[in-house]
Amino acid sequence: MTTTTFTTWKGLSDYCFQETGFKPFSGAGICPRGDSTCILRSVDGTYYYDDNLENQSNPEYTLFGSVGDQDLTDKRFNQKLLNAKHIYLYRKTKDKGYVWYGKYKRDDYFCKNHCDKNQQIRKIYILQLSQICDKKNDLM
């Protein structure tokens, strides 16, 4: 699978719309769209989350909540993500560029201890994802 890189927000946003039918929020990590779609943003160097995108086929994404224990029942973001049928992932890199990873399905999640914004230990939830092959793009 390949990624697509953008140097501007507009480039990423336009591409995201082309792929998903939705524009992402510029400031939210979990962007619920419609009844069954979530667009996820991972930002390099965000110490209070524990995203792991090293394996592009099976990345791990931290649920919403930057202070205190995360709440799986959070209706604004976490429940919408856990119930989404269509999940897309992009990354904001340290050099201010953007990398589009593509479409994923939710596999499972697990809980672990990790620091929050205030450097306090708290419980976070890590969502495990599997990339969905896009036949159209893989044939190019």
Number of C-alpha atoms within 10 A of each C-alpha: 12 11 10 12 17 16 14 11 14 11 12 21 18 14 17 20 12 11 13 18 13 19 18 23 15 10 8 14 22 25 23 24 19 11 11 14 20 26 25 23 24 24 17 17 12 11 14 20 23 20 21 16 17 9 9 16 18 18 19 25 23 25 26 22 20 18 17 17 17 19 16 16 11 14 10 12 20 21 16 21 26 19 14 19 14 19 27 22 23 24 19 19 15 10 8 13 14 23 18 19 21 23 20 20 16 19 12 12 15 11 12 11 12 18 19 20 14 10 12 13 16 16 17 27 24 21 19 19 21 18 19 16 13 11 8 7 9 9 6 5
